Amino acid sequence: MSPESADTGILHELMPGALDQLRILDFSRVLAGPFATMLLADLGAEVIKVERPGSGDDTRTWGPPFDPQGQETYFDAINRNKSSLALDLSSAEGVARARAMALEADVLVENFRPGLMDGLGLGYETLRLANPRLVYCSITGFGRGERGAELPGYDLLVQAVGGLMSVTGEPDGEPQKVGVALVDVLAGLFATIGILAALQFREVSGEGQLVEVNLLSSLLAALVNQGSAYTAAGVVAQRMGNDHPSIAPYALYRTGGGELVLAVGNDRQFRALGEALGAPALADDKRYATNPDRVANHNVLRADLESLLAARPAQEWTDLLTAARVPAGVVNDIAGAFALAQSLGLSPTVDLPGAGGVNVRLTRNPISLSATPPRYVSAPPPLSG
């Protein structure tokens, strides 16, 4: 992808943002909170990122890799469109300044251990007395209860104790984490929704409120069908590799060259799959007549499909099956994923002006708004002070 192919986003600075009038004071670190505030900044909010003097956000040290400015790309991923303010909350002067800023803010976001902000006089119950319109978002690992407050909220830990690793990986292998800090991302999205809902309520009532999100509850909500299999039917899901507990064929299959993902979600698609593979009778086989039949016989189905798929390499099958409206694709690496998005006209990246006139290329906000699109004003900031 050439630099010329990326939209700089500069024109978006001149357009109104959906959240133009909001000021957000962001005390959060690492991923969930900064991700939420970055999304709000993209939508026009002014976000002031409060950091520890000297070291700043933990992710400022999480490298390599580094961007062209020499800044850690982990930090870059979740901190564009913000300003940075180094503030010593261990000093009375730092706390006093934080309080003064909170009284002028629309939203405050924090993810310290439970009780820390209360101890500084910066908790919700204290601040709302002076700023009743304040929307205060608190993100924790396991909630504010006595036991949960003692547990450290790291994504890997929550993936483990929250059940996600138990359903990720091969049946005879060890439990696996997801390749990114998915629970933090989910919590950040839930926090963003909660903040926007609270702001809408404030428009009606004039009152702010406390928004609380924790990583464990975010993960449990995101288990969706695996969660309801347990809550509604008492079924405890196990690791199945790339197979699906309720849909077939919906997995990774060997071909004559490379692997192919098939995501066949209904009987029409399965019949079209058989025709494209040169085996139209496959859909008439009683073992495969319906999706429940295919799930019950998924191992036999795999053998039949892979014997047919051996005739061509994965990319050729992708082209043929896509033309037949059968969901299929090769497994891209991350570079291939961005190249695919670019080829589809999705413009997946944006170049942002950084320190010293050096541009930093980042992933575009996926939300499209016709009147108030996301804006891209500045690269993630260096630590101030």
SVG drawing of the C-alpha trace seen along z (x, -y; Angstrom):
<svg xmlns="http://www.w3.org/2000/svg" viewBox="-36 -24 49 64">
<polyline fill="none" stroke="black" stroke-width="0.4" points="0.0,0.0 1.6,-3.3 1.6,-6.4 -0.4,-8.2 -3.3,-5.6 -4.0,-6.6 -6.5,-9.4 -4.7,-11.9 -8.0,-12.9 -7.0,-16.6 -10.3,-17.6 -12.2,-15.9 -10.7,-18.5 -12.9,-21.1 -16.1,-19.2 -18.3,-19.2 -17.9,-16.3 -20.9,-14.6 -19.3,-15.2 -17.7,-18.6 -19.0,-20.2 -17.7,-17.6 -14.6,-17.8 -13.3,-14.4 -10.8,-14.1 -9.1,-10.7 -7.2,-9.2 -7.2,-5.7 -4.2,-3.7 -3.2,-0.7 -6.1,0.3 -9.8,0.4 -10.2,-3.1 -7.8,-4.7 -9.6,-2.8 -13.0,-4.2 -11.7,-7.8 -10.0,-7.6 -13.2,-6.6 -14.9,-9.6 -12.1,-11.8 -12.5,-10.6 -16.1,-11.7 -15.1,-15.2 -14.7,-15.3 -11.7,-17.1 -9.8,-14.5 -7.1,-15.4 -5.1,-12.4 -3.8,-12.7 -0.5,-10.7 2.2,-10.1 5.1,-12.6 8.2,-11.0 6.8,-7.7 3.3,-8.3 0.9,-5.5 2.4,-2.0 2.0,-1.4 4.6,-4.1 7.2,-1.4 5.6,1.5 7.8,1.8 9.2,2.7 7.9,2.1 8.1,-1.7 6.6,-4.2 8.6,-6.7 8.6,-9.1 10.2,-6.5 7.0,-6.0 5.6,-2.6 3.0,-1.4 1.0,0.1 0.5,-3.4 -0.3,-4.7 -3.1,-2.2 -5.4,-3.8 -4.3,-7.4 -4.7,-9.5 -6.6,-12.9 -5.7,-13.5 -3.6,-16.0 -1.3,-14.8 -1.0,-16.3 1.5,-15.0 0.0,-15.4 1.3,-14.2 -1.6,-12.8 0.6,-12.0 0.8,-15.8 -1.8,-18.1 -1.2,-20.5 -1.7,-17.7 -5.0,-16.6 -6.2,-20.2 -5.6,-20.7 -7.3,-17.4 -10.3,-18.4 -10.6,-21.8 -10.4,-20.2 -13.0,-17.6 -15.4,-20.3 -15.2,-21.7 -15.4,-18.3 -18.4,-16.6 -16.9,-13.1 -14.3,-11.6 -12.9,-8.1 -10.7,-6.2 -9.5,-2.6 -7.5,-2.8 -7.9,0.0 -11.2,-0.5 -11.1,-3.0 -8.0,-5.0 -9.9,-7.9 -12.2,-8.0 -9.2,-8.3 -7.9,-11.2 -11.2,-13.1 -11.8,-12.5 -14.5,-9.8 -17.9,-10.1 -19.8,-10.8 -17.5,-13.7 -17.3,-15.2 -21.0,-15.0 -21.8,-17.3 -19.9,-20.1 -20.5,-19.0 -23.9,-17.2 -23.8,-17.0 -20.6,-14.9 -20.7,-11.5 -18.2,-9.5 -17.0,-6.2 -15.1,-3.7 -13.5,-0.6 -12.4,2.2 -11.2,5.8 -13.7,7.6 -16.0,5.0 -16.0,3.0 -17.0,5.8 -14.7,6.7 -13.3,9.8 -13.3,8.4 -11.5,5.2 -8.5,7.2 -8.0,8.9 -5.7,7.3 -7.5,6.6 -5.2,7.9 -6.7,9.1 -4.9,12.5 -6.0,13.2 -9.6,12.4 -9.5,14.5 -8.4,17.4 -10.8,17.1 -13.6,15.8 -13.8,19.0 -12.6,17.7 -9.4,19.7 -11.4,22.9 -13.1,22.6 -10.1,21.5 -7.5,23.9 -7.4,27.5 -9.4,30.2 -6.2,32.1 -4.1,28.9 -3.6,26.4 -6.1,23.5 -5.2,20.6 -5.6,16.8 -6.9,14.7 -4.2,13.0 -5.1,9.5 -6.3,8.2 -9.9,8.8 -11.4,8.4 -9.9,4.9 -11.3,4.0 -14.7,5.3 -14.7,3.4 -13.7,0.2 -16.6,0.6 -19.1,1.2 -17.7,-1.8 -18.2,-3.9 -21.8,-2.8 -22.4,-3.5 -20.9,-7.0 -23.0,-7.9 -26.2,-6.5 -25.4,-8.6 -24.8,-11.7 -28.2,-11.2 -29.9,-10.9 -28.2,-14.1 -29.7,-15.9 -33.1,-15.0 -32.6,-15.2 -29.7,-17.6 -28.0,-15.1 -24.9,-13.0 -24.4,-9.6 -21.9,-6.8 -21.1,-4.4 -19.4,-1.2 -17.9,1.5 -15.7,4.4 -13.7,6.8 -15.2,10.0 -18.8,9.0 -17.8,7.7 -16.3,11.0 -19.3,13.0 -21.6,10.8 -19.4,11.4 -19.5,15.2 -22.9,14.9 -24.0,18.3 -21.4,20.1 -22.7,18.3 -26.4,19.0 -25.6,22.6 -24.6,22.8 -27.2,20.4 -30.2,21.7 -29.3,25.3 -26.6,26.2 -24.1,27.1 -20.4,26.2 -18.6,25.6 -15.2,27.2 -12.3,26.4 -13.1,27.5 -10.2,25.9 -11.7,24.2 -14.9,26.2 -18.2,24.6 -20.5,26.2 -23.7,25.3 -22.9,24.8 -21.2,27.0 -19.3,26.7 -17.9,23.7 -14.2,24.2 -10.7,24.4 -10.2,27.1 -7.1,28.4 -7.0,27.9 -4.7,28.8 -2.6,25.8 -3.1,24.0 -6.0,23.8 -9.5,22.5 -12.2,21.2 -15.7,22.2 -18.5,20.4 -21.7,22.1 -24.6,20.8 -27.6,22.3 -28.8,25.1 -28.8,23.0 -25.2,22.2 -24.4,25.9 -26.1,26.9 -24.2,24.2 -21.0,25.5 -21.6,29.0 -22.3,27.7 -19.1,25.6 -17.1,28.6 -18.5,30.7 -20.5,32.9 -24.1,31.7 -25.3,34.9 -23.6,33.9 -26.7,31.8 -28.9,34.8 -26.9,37.1 -29.2,37.7 -26.2,37.1 -25.9,33.6 -29.5,32.7 -29.9,30.1 -27.5,28.1 -28.1,30.2 -27.3,33.3 -24.1,31.7 -23.1,30.8 -23.8,34.3 -21.6,35.7 -19.0,32.9 -16.0,35.3 -17.3,37.4 -18.3,34.2 -14.8,32.8 -13.3,35.9 -15.6,35.7 -15.0,32.0 -11.2,32.2 -11.1,35.0 -12.9,32.6 -10.9,29.5 -7.7,31.3 -8.3,30.7 -7.4,26.9 -5.4,24.5 -7.2,22.4 -7.1,19.1 -8.7,20.7 -11.4,22.2 -12.0,18.8 -12.6,17.2 -14.9,20.0 -16.9,20.2 -17.2,16.5 -18.6,16.3 -21.1,19.0 -22.1,16.9 -20.5,19.4 -18.7,17.7 -15.1,18.8 -11.6,17.3 -7.9,17.8 -6.3,17.0 -4.6,13.7 -1.8,12.4 -2.3,8.8 -0.6,7.3 -3.0,9.3 -6.0,8.2 -5.1,4.5 -4.5,5.1 -7.9,6.7 -9.6,3.8 -7.8,1.4 -8.7,3.4 -12.4,3.2 -12.2,-0.6 -12.5,-0.6 -9.5,-2.9 -8.4,-1.2 -5.7,-3.6 -5.2,-7.2 -2.0,-9.3 -1.8,-11.7 0.7,-14.5 3.1,-13.8 6.0,-15.5 8.6,-17.0 6.4,-16.8 6.6,-12.9 3.3,-11.2 2.1,-8.2 -0.2,-5.8 -2.9,-4.2 -6.1,-2.1 -9.1,-4.1 -12.1,-4.3 -14.7,-1.8 -17.7,-4.0 -19.0,-6.0 -21.3,-8.9 -22.8,-10.9 -23.0,-14.3 -20.4,-14.1 -17.7,-11.6 -14.8,-10.7 -12.0,-13.3 -8.3,-12.6 -6.5,-15.6 -3.3,-14.5 -1.0,-11.5 -0.8,-10.1 0.9,-12.8 4.3,-12.8 4.2,-12.9 3.9,-16.5 5.7,-18.1"/>
</svg>
